[in-house]
Structure formats: C-alpha cells, structure tokens
Amino acid sequence: MREIIEQSLKDSLSYVAYRKLISDLLAEGKSTGMIQNEDMRHYSELNEARMHRLDKTIEVLPEIATALNKLPKKYIWLVLSEGWCGDAANIVPVLNKMAEISAHIELKIVLRDDHDALMQHFLTNGGKAIPKLIILDAETHEVLSDWGPRPNEAKQLILDYKASHGVVDEPAKIALQKWYVQNKGVAVQNEVVNLHEYKAIL
C-alpha cells in the first residue's frame, strides 16, 4: 500500500493541471479514461461547464474555513477522479476551494483508470465509484480516512430512485444534478471537515 500511495503522489496533478488536462483532451475530441467514445466526450463537455461554473460560484462556509485553518497539522487530500464523472465535476471543485483557503491542506488528483492499484484499495460496494477522497498525513503519507463517492443525501437519493425504478437512468442523473446545484457544496464541506474531527486523525 505504501508503494502505491507514493507512486500515486508522484503521478498526481494539481487542480489547475487536472482542469487543463481535461480541456486539452476535449480540444482533441477526447476524454480522460480508458474508454473513448462520443458519450464520454459529451459527459466531459458537460462537466467542463459545471466545473467552470463552480470555480466561480462555490463559497467555503465561514465555519468550515475556521475548522480547516485550526487543523493541528498538514494533510494531503489525494483524490481519484475522471473528467467524464458527473459526481467528480460537482465535488472536486468544492474540495479545491476548501484546500485553497487552508495552509493545512494540499489537494492532489490522480486519474482512476491510470491508478487501478490505488482504486482497488478504496472500492465502494465492490465498485470503482469516484470521486474518492483519501486523507493522508502530509508528513508520513499514512492513510487516515477516506470519503466518497458522493454526500450521504445524494447517495440516498440514488438508492431511493433505484429502489423505486430498478435502474439509475437519465431522469435519476438529472435529479442528482439538481440536488448538487441546490446544495451548493454544503454537504461536501460538512462531511469532509467531519472526517478531520476523528481522534484517529487528530
């Protein structure tokens, strides 16, 4: 596990580099990830617009900013993501804003499909669901906690929809996107900050 973490950190991108990679690939008619088709490119285009909007509009709550700036030591937030992932497009910009306002947090991003060994350690119900946030001690690179792929309320929304309809289809994805827009990153901020309150981390 230590070797996997170290290699992932070496391969990691800053948020700015991550955004540029997605934009550059789209300019070539491509998306991130192993699968290259029209659907992936379309999702990436939608997400590019979402991230652009969130970069401009997301605000870190005052109480969250205070909590992040009171952290007792430095942490690395290592995130597994992909440009085509709708959840990632709504969450990673929020994590970036949180990291930007705290000297205690450094955000690093790796692509899921390029880092399967890391992903295999952080599966959700056996699946490679992203984004996945891995909180590391900045000095030792010890894994302290993880979170994802979406906030609890959004997770429940999808579970309820699937229970009623049997599938997660386009209307479900639209409902999820509406939830993200209305929530404005509040759930992500609260849930991620709460991870840092565990005694195992502090």
Secondary structure as GFF3:
##gff-version 3
##sequence-region A 1 202
A	DSSP	alpha_helix	2	11	.	.	.	ID=ss1
A	DSSP	alpha_helix	15	27	.	.	.	ID=ss2
A	DSSP	alpha_helix	38	57	.	.	.	ID=ss3
A	DSSP	alpha_helix	62	69	.	.	.	ID=ss4
A	DSSP	beta_strand	75	81	.	.	.	ID=ss5
A	DSSP	alpha_helix	86	100	.	.	.	ID=ss6
A	DSSP	beta_strand	105	111	.	.	.	ID=ss7
A	DSSP	three_ten_helix	112	114	.	.	.	ID=ss8
A	DSSP	alpha_helix	116	119	.	.	.	ID=ss9
A	DSSP	beta_strand	132	137	.	.	.	ID=ss10
A	DSSP	beta_strand	143	147	.	.	.	ID=ss11
A	DSSP	alpha_helix	152	165	.	.	.	ID=ss12
A	DSSP	alpha_helix	170	183	.	.	.	ID=ss13
A	DSSP	alpha_helix	186	195	.	.	.	ID=ss14
###
